[in-house]
Amino acid sequence: MKTLLTNAWILTVDAEMAEHRSGWLLIDDDRIAGLGGGPPPQAEDAEIRDMGGDIVMPGMVNTHCHMAMSLFRGLGEDVDDRLFRYMLPLERKFVSPQMVRAGSTLSALEMIMGGVTSVADMYYHETVVADVITASGMRGVVGQTLADFDPPDQRSFDEGFALCDALVEHCAGQPRVTASIAPHAPYSTGMPMMERVVDWHAAHPETRIQIHLAETVDEVTWARDTHGMSTTSVCAMAGLLKPGTIAAHSLMIDDADIEILARTDTRVAHNARSNGKAGRGMARVEDMRRAGIPVGLATDGPMSGNSLDLFAQFGVVSIFAKVLGGSRKPLPTRDVIRMATIEGAQVLGLDAEVGSLEVGKQADLICIDLSAPRMQPIYDPYSALVFAAIPSDVRDVMVDGVWLMRDRMVETLEPAKVLADANQVAGQFRTEIAAIDTALAEEG
């Protein structure tokens, strides 16, 4: 099967950031067979699609997410103790394979419609998440969470490691999904368990490690009080920071921590909107990238950041860097788009296959409709993408040469069923929330 895209504004996001203002792109089966500017080649056996001058660019990469948590979106938003009042009780009572499937499918639908083709997820029942990603047509790195706070799918760390073993076996036959192990955070696992994660990873070198790192004041305080060092240093001492480790947030770090991340070839998933919404601060993205650390963009879970819209991250990411730098110059729009595509792919270890439009790479791409008034005029396509585009501007989405969405119609999922399944679980949540509120009111 061949597909020829013509009359496209191609943003390759390759090393030279090459563009083809009136370009063409040829896909042969699941890979990019050719691309360029000017008249397209003859391709009589190909499906030909005129892109109408719209932007064709690499599919975007969400480097940190908790997909199933879309079902908790907006819950208890203005309640200070919502974690202990609602979240943990609801997770312990309702998180099951069925719930994870409903929430993860809702997130997959949202991400496809927003131009995200690859995602790194960490939560519970991750074999189910792997199946959802495969069924949706997306690409992903799925991480089984390990923690000491009574997770809903395990009663001990031994059970948690067994789930990691099962996830590796489960993903072995799914070419677009890679297994990972996901210790929740340094404070919620501890040194002995982090060292055990390192041993497990050594026995499964094809996997990756995902962890929340330097995200909260409590975490930083724990590391200082327990070990007399930064939380980044604690993870480095445990051996957890190594080539390919995905460190989500990396928010509360100093120069020494940045040196550690760079030296160990740790990758960073930057969650600007989630961090800002929680009042936790602004990450030192420019400093990390200058040190050679790959930094990808991420939405965090839908409870923390509410939206799985990477476009909503773009402006925040750029603005935070400009505020920290006191100038318009930090983190120019081209760099933001690189973080959303090729640099995100580097974070996930997928950059040899996706993240840029180059001959030989997998055909993971999206088309951005430029017809909305807010998208015109365009002097710089990267500026338009970062500060004007929204998810509804994504017209088409392709992964591995297969259309997941065409003309805003998702072809791999049934939107009506996805929404119905999600709202069925939400109804159970509402009943339980009412019971919790009533019990607390009676207690006085």
C-alpha positions as CSV (number, residue, x, y, z in Angstrom):
1,M,0.0,0.0,0.0
2,K,1.4,3.4,-1.0
3,T,0.1,6.8,-0.2
4,L,1.3,10.1,-1.8
5,L,0.6,13.3,-0.1
6,T,0.8,16.4,-2.4
7,N,0.5,20.1,-2.0
8,A,1.7,20.0,1.6
9,W,3.6,22.4,3.8
10,I,6.0,19.9,5.1
11,L,7.9,20.6,8.4
12,T,10.4,17.7,8.6
13,V,11.8,18.6,12.1
14,D,15.0,16.9,11.0
15,A,18.4,18.1,12.1
16,E,18.4,20.9,9.6
17,M,14.7,21.8,10.3
18,A,14.1,21.5,6.5
19,E,10.8,22.7,5.1
20,H,9.0,22.2,1.8
21,R,6.5,24.9,1.3
22,S,4.8,23.1,-1.5
23,G,5.9,19.6,-0.9
24,W,5.1,16.0,-1.3
25,L,5.6,12.9,0.8
26,L,5.5,9.3,-0.3
27,I,4.6,6.5,2.1
28,D,5.3,2.9,1.2
29,D,3.5,0.5,3.6
30,D,4.6,1.8,7.1
31,R,7.6,3.9,6.1
32,I,8.4,7.2,4.5
33,A,9.8,6.3,1.0
34,G,10.5,9.9,-0.2
35,L,9.7,13.5,0.3
36,G,10.6,16.9,-1.2
37,G,9.5,20.1,-2.8
38,G,8.3,20.8,-6.3
39,P,6.3,18.4,-8.6
40,P,5.6,15.0,-6.9
41,P,6.8,11.8,-8.4
42,Q,4.7,9.5,-10.5
43,A,2.9,7.0,-8.3
44,E,0.1,5.3,-10.2
45,D,-0.3,2.6,-7.7
46,A,-0.6,5.0,-4.7
47,E,-3.6,6.6,-3.0
48,I,-3.0,10.4,-3.7
49,R,-4.2,13.0,-1.2
50,D,-4.0,16.7,-1.9
51,M,-3.3,18.3,1.4
52,G,-4.5,21.7,0.3
53,G,-1.4,23.6,1.4
54,D,-1.9,22.6,5.0
55,I,1.0,21.7,7.4
56,V,2.2,18.1,7.5
57,M,4.5,17.4,10.4
58,P,5.7,14.6,12.6
59,G,3.1,13.1,15.0
60,M,3.5,14.5,18.5
61,V,4.9,12.7,21.5
62,N,3.4,12.9,25.1
63,T,6.3,11.9,27.3
64,H,4.4,11.4,30.6
65,C,0.8,10.5,31.2
66,H,-1.6,8.5,33.4
67,M,-4.1,7.6,30.7
68,A,-6.7,5.9,32.9
69,M,-6.9,9.0,35.1
70,S,-9.0,10.8,32.5
71,L,-11.9,9.4,34.6
72,F,-10.8,11.6,37.5
73,R,-10.6,14.8,35.4
74,G,-11.9,17.8,37.3
75,L,-12.9,15.8,40.3
76,G,-12.7,17.8,43.6
77,E,-10.9,20.6,41.7
78,D,-11.2,23.2,44.5
79,V,-11.0,20.8,47.5
80,D,-7.6,21.1,49.3
81,D,-7.6,17.5,50.5
82,R,-9.0,15.9,47.4
83,L,-6.1,13.3,47.3
84,F,-7.1,11.7,50.6
85,R,-10.8,12.7,50.6
86,Y,-11.6,11.4,47.1
87,M,-8.7,10.1,45.0
88,L,-7.2,7.4,47.1
89,P,-10.5,5.9,48.3
90,L,-11.9,5.9,44.7
91,E,-8.7,4.3,43.3
92,R,-8.8,1.6,45.9
93,K,-12.4,0.8,45.3
94,F,-12.8,1.2,41.6
95,V,-9.5,0.8,39.8
96,S,-9.8,-2.4,37.9
97,P,-8.9,-3.7,34.4
98,Q,-12.4,-2.5,33.2
99,M,-11.9,1.0,34.7
100,V,-8.4,1.3,33.3
101,R,-9.6,0.2,29.9
102,A,-12.4,2.8,29.9
103,G,-10.2,5.7,31.0
104,S,-7.3,4.8,28.8
105,T,-9.5,4.5,25.8
106,L,-11.0,7.9,26.5
107,S,-7.4,9.3,26.7
108,A,-6.4,7.6,23.5
109,L,-9.3,9.2,21.7
110,E,-8.5,12.6,23.0
111,M,-4.8,12.3,22.1
112,I,-5.4,11.1,18.6
113,M,-7.8,14.0,18.0
114,G,-5.1,16.3,19.3
115,G,-2.3,15.0,17.1
116,V,-0.5,12.8,19.6
117,T,0.8,9.6,18.1
118,S,3.2,8.4,20.8
119,V,2.7,8.3,24.6
120,A,4.6,7.2,27.7
121,D,2.1,6.0,30.4
122,M,2.5,4.9,33.9
123,Y,-0.3,3.6,36.1
124,Y,-1.9,0.3,37.1
125,H,-3.1,-2.7,35.1
126,E,-0.7,-1.7,32.4
127,T,-1.2,-4.8,30.2
128,V,-4.7,-3.3,29.6
129,V,-3.2,0.1,28.7
130,A,-0.9,-1.7,26.2
131,D,-3.9,-3.3,24.6
132,V,-5.7,0.0,24.4
133,I,-2.7,1.7,22.7
134,T,-2.4,-1.2,20.2
135,A,-6.1,-1.1,19.4
136,S,-6.2,2.6,19.0
137,G,-3.3,2.5,16.5
138,M,-1.0,4.7,18.7
139,R,2.6,4.0,19.8
140,G,3.5,3.8,23.4
141,V,5.8,3.0,26.3
142,V,3.8,1.6,29.2
143,G,5.0,1.4,32.8
144,Q,3.8,-0.7,35.6
145,T,3.7,1.5,38.7
146,L,5.4,0.3,41.9
147,A,4.7,2.1,45.2
148,D,4.4,1.6,49.0
149,F,1.0,3.3,49.4
150,D,-1.2,0.3,48.8
151,P,-1.6,0.4,45.0
152,P,-4.9,-1.0,43.7
153,D,-3.4,-3.8,41.6
154,Q,-0.8,-5.2,44.1
155,R,-0.4,-5.9,47.8
156,S,3.3,-6.0,48.0
157,F,6.4,-5.1,46.0
158,D,6.9,-8.7,45.1
159,E,3.5,-8.7,43.4
160,G,4.4,-5.4,41.7
161,F,7.6,-6.9,40.2
162,A,5.6,-10.0,39.1
163,L,3.2,-7.5,37.2
164,C,6.3,-6.0,35.6
165,D,7.4,-9.4,34.4
166,A,3.9,-10.1,33.0
167,L,4.0,-6.7,31.2
168,V,7.2,-7.5,29.5
169,E,5.8,-10.8,28.3
170,H,2.6,-9.2,27.3
171,C,4.2,-6.5,25.2
172,A,6.6,-8.9,23.4
173,G,4.1,-9.5,20.6
174,Q,2.9,-5.8,20.2
175,P,5.3,-4.0,17.9
176,R,4.1,-0.5,18.7
177,V,4.2,-0.9,22.5
178,T,7.3,-1.1,24.8
179,A,7.2,-2.3,28.4
180,S,8.8,-0.3,31.2
181,I,9.1,-0.4,35.0
182,A,7.8,2.6,36.9
183,P,8.8,3.2,40.5
184,H,6.4,5.9,41.5
185,A,8.9,8.3,43.1
186,P,11.9,8.1,45.4
187,Y,10.0,8.7,48.6
188,S,7.2,6.2,47.7
189,T,9.6,3.4,47.0
190,G,12.8,3.9,49.1
191,M,16.4,3.0,48.5
192,P,16.2,-0.8,48.8
193,M,13.3,-1.0,46.4
194,M,15.0,1.5,43.9
195,E,18.1,-0.7,43.9
196,R,15.8,-3.7,43.3
197,V,14.3,-1.9,40.3
198,V,17.9,-1.4,39.0
199,D,18.6,-5.1,39.3
200,W,15.3,-5.9,37.5
201,H,16.1,-3.5,34.7
202,A,19.5,-5.1,34.2
203,A,17.7,-8.4,33.6
204,H,15.4,-6.7,31.2
205,P,17.6,-4.2,29.2
206,E,15.0,-3.9,26.5
207,T,12.8,-2.0,28.9
208,R,12.9,1.6,30.2
209,I,12.5,3.1,33.6
210,Q,10.0,5.8,34.4
211,I,9.9,7.8,37.6
212,H,8.5,11.0,39.1
213,L,11.6,13.0,40.1
214,A,12.0,16.3,42.0
215,E,8.3,17.1,41.7
216,T,7.3,18.3,45.1
217,V,8.7,20.1,48.2
218,D,7.8,17.0,50.3
219,E,10.0,14.8,48.1
220,V,12.9,17.2,48.3
221,T,12.5,17.4,52.1
222,W,12.4,13.6,52.3
223,A,15.6,13.2,50.4
224,R,17.4,15.8,52.5
225,D,16.1,14.5,55.9
226,T,16.6,10.8,55.0
227,H,19.7,10.9,53.0
228,G,21.2,14.3,53.3
229,M,21.2,15.0,49.6
230,S,19.0,16.0,46.7
231,T,16.3,13.7,45.4
232,T,18.2,13.5,42.1
233,S,21.3,12.4,44.0
234,V,19.4,9.8,45.9
235,C,18.2,8.3,42.6
236,A,21.7,8.5,41.1
237,M,23.1,6.7,44.2
238,A,20.5,3.9,43.8
239,G,21.7,3.5,40.1
240,L,18.2,4.5,38.9
241,L,19.5,7.3,36.6
242,K,21.0,5.7,33.5
243,P,20.8,6.0,29.7
244,G,17.1,6.0,28.8
245,T,15.6,6.6,32.2
246,I,12.5,8.9,31.9
247,A,12.4,11.4,34.8
248,A,9.0,13.1,34.9
249,H,9.0,16.7,36.1
250,S,12.6,17.3,37.3
251,L,11.3,20.5,38.6
252,M,13.2,21.2,41.9
253,I,16.8,20.8,40.8
254,D,20.0,22.8,41.0
255,D,23.1,22.9,38.9
256,A,24.6,19.8,40.5
257,D,21.4,17.9,39.7
258,I,21.5,19.0,36.1
259,E,25.0,17.8,35.8
260,I,23.9,14.4,37.2
261,L,21.0,14.1,34.7
262,A,23.4,15.0,31.8
263,R,26.1,12.7,32.9
264,T,23.8,9.7,33.4
265,D,22.0,10.4,30.1
266,T,18.7,10.6,31.9
267,R,15.8,12.0,29.8
268,V,13.2,14.5,31.1
269,A,9.5,14.7,30.6
270,H,8.5,18.3,31.2
271,N,4.9,18.9,32.5
272,A,4.7,22.7,32.5
273,R,0.9,23.2,32.7
274,S,0.5,20.6,35.5
275,N,3.4,22.0,37.5
276,G,2.1,25.6,37.1
277,K,-1.5,24.6,38.0
278,A,-0.3,23.0,41.2
279,G,1.8,26.1,42.1
280,R,5.0,24.1,42.1
281,G,7.1,26.3,39.9
282,M,8.8,26.5,36.6
283,A,11.4,23.9,35.4
284,R,14.8,24.9,34.2
285,V,14.2,23.7,30.7
286,E,16.7,25.9,28.9
287,D,19.5,24.9,31.4
288,M,18.7,21.2,31.0
289,R,18.7,21.4,27.2
290,R,21.9,23.4,27.1
291,A,23.5,20.6,29.2
292,G,22.5,18.1,26.5
293,I,19.6,16.6,28.3
294,P,16.7,15.6,26.0
295,V,13.5,17.3,27.3
296,G,10.2,16.3,25.9
297,L,6.7,17.8,26.5
298,A,4.1,16.0,28.6
299,T,0.6,16.6,29.8
300,D,0.8,14.6,33.0
301,G,-2.3,12.8,34.0
302,P,-5.7,14.2,33.2
303,M,-6.4,14.8,36.9
304,S,-3.3,16.9,37.4
305,G,-3.3,18.8,34.1
306,N,-6.9,18.1,33.1
307,S,-6.2,18.2,29.3
308,L,-4.2,15.8,27.2
309,D,-3.8,18.6,24.7
310,L,-0.1,19.2,23.9
311,F,-1.0,22.4,22.1
312,A,-2.1,23.7,25.5
313,Q,1.4,23.0,26.8
314,F,3.2,24.9,24.0
315,G,2.5,28.5,25.0
316,V,3.0,27.7,28.7
317,V,6.3,26.0,28.1
318,S,7.6,28.9,26.1
319,I,6.2,31.6,28.4
320,F,7.7,30.0,31.5
321,A,11.1,29.9,29.9
322,K,10.8,33.6,28.9
323,V,9.7,34.6,32.4
324,L,12.7,32.8,33.9
325,G,15.0,34.4,31.3
326,G,13.5,37.8,31.4
327,S,13.4,38.0,27.6
328,R,11.5,36.9,24.5
329,K,14.5,35.0,23.4
330,P,14.5,31.8,25.6
331,L,12.9,28.7,24.1
332,P,12.0,29.9,20.6
333,T,9.0,28.3,18.9
334,R,11.1,26.0,16.8
335,D,12.6,24.5,19.9
336,V,9.1,23.9,21.4
337,I,8.0,22.0,18.3
338,R,11.3,19.9,18.5
339,M,10.4,19.1,22.1
340,A,7.0,18.0,21.0
341,T,8.3,15.7,18.3
342,I,11.9,14.6,17.8
343,E,13.1,15.5,21.3
344,G,10.1,13.7,22.8
345,A,10.9,10.7,20.7
346,Q,14.5,10.8,22.1
347,V,13.0,10.8,25.6
348,L,11.1,7.6,24.8
349,G,14.0,6.0,22.9
350,L,12.0,6.1,19.7
351,D,13.9,8.8,17.7
352,A,15.5,6.3,15.3
353,E,12.0,5.4,14.1
354,V,9.8,8.5,14.7
355,G,9.8,12.1,15.7
356,S,10.8,13.6,12.3
357,L,9.8,13.2,8.7
358,E,12.8,11.5,7.0
359,V,13.2,8.8,4.4
360,G,13.3,5.4,6.1
361,K,11.4,6.4,9.2
362,Q,8.0,5.1,10.3
363,A,5.2,7.1,8.8
364,D,3.9,8.8,11.9
365,L,2.5,12.2,10.9
366,I,-0.3,14.7,11.3
367,C,-1.9,17.3,9.2
368,I,-2.7,20.8,10.6
369,D,-5.6,22.6,9.0
370,L,-4.7,26.3,8.4
371,S,-8.1,27.6,7.5
372,A,-9.1,28.9,10.9
373,P,-9.0,32.8,11.1
374,R,-6.6,32.6,14.2
375,M,-4.1,30.7,12.0
376,Q,-3.8,33.5,9.4
377,P,-1.6,35.2,8.3
378,I,1.4,32.9,8.8
379,Y,4.8,34.4,8.8
380,D,6.4,31.6,10.8
381,P,4.7,28.2,10.9
382,Y,6.3,27.3,14.3
383,S,4.9,30.5,15.9
384,A,1.5,29.6,14.5
385,L,1.7,26.1,15.9
386,V,2.9,27.2,19.4
387,F,0.7,30.2,20.0
388,A,-2.4,29.9,17.8
389,A,-3.1,26.2,17.0
390,I,-5.5,24.1,19.0
391,P,-6.5,20.4,18.8
392,S,-9.4,20.9,16.5
393,D,-6.9,22.2,13.8
394,V,-5.6,18.6,13.6
395,R,-7.3,17.2,10.5
396,D,-5.5,13.9,9.9
397,V,-3.4,11.5,11.9
398,M,-1.3,8.6,10.7
399,V,0.8,6.0,12.5
400,D,2.8,3.3,10.7
401,G,1.3,4.4,7.4
402,V,-2.3,3.8,8.7
403,W,-4.8,6.6,9.1
404,L,-6.1,6.8,12.7
405,M,-8.1,9.9,11.8
406,R,-9.1,11.4,8.5
407,D,-11.0,14.7,8.1
408,R,-11.5,14.7,11.9
409,M,-13.1,11.3,11.8
410,V,-11.3,8.8,14.1
411,E,-11.2,5.4,12.3
412,T,-9.7,3.1,15.0
413,L,-12.0,3.9,17.9
414,E,-15.8,4.3,18.3
415,P,-16.2,7.8,19.9
416,A,-19.8,7.3,21.0
417,K,-18.9,4.0,22.8
418,V,-15.8,5.4,24.3
419,L,-17.7,8.3,25.9
420,A,-20.5,6.1,27.1
421,D,-18.1,3.7,28.8
422,A,-16.3,6.6,30.5
423,N,-19.5,8.2,31.7
424,Q,-20.7,4.8,33.1
425,V,-17.7,4.7,35.4
426,A,-18.1,8.4,36.2
427,G,-21.6,7.6,37.5
428,Q,-20.2,5.2,40.0
429,F,-17.7,7.8,41.1
430,R,-20.4,10.4,41.6
431,T,-22.4,8.0,43.9
432,E,-19.3,7.2,45.9
433,I,-18.3,10.9,46.2
434,A,-21.8,11.7,47.5
435,A,-21.4,8.9,50.1
436,I,-18.0,10.3,51.2
437,D,-19.4,13.8,51.5
438,T,-22.4,12.6,53.6
439,A,-20.2,10.6,55.9
440,L,-17.8,13.5,56.5
441,A,-20.8,15.9,57.1
442,E,-22.2,13.5,59.7
443,E,-18.9,13.3,61.5
444,G,-19.1,17.1,61.9
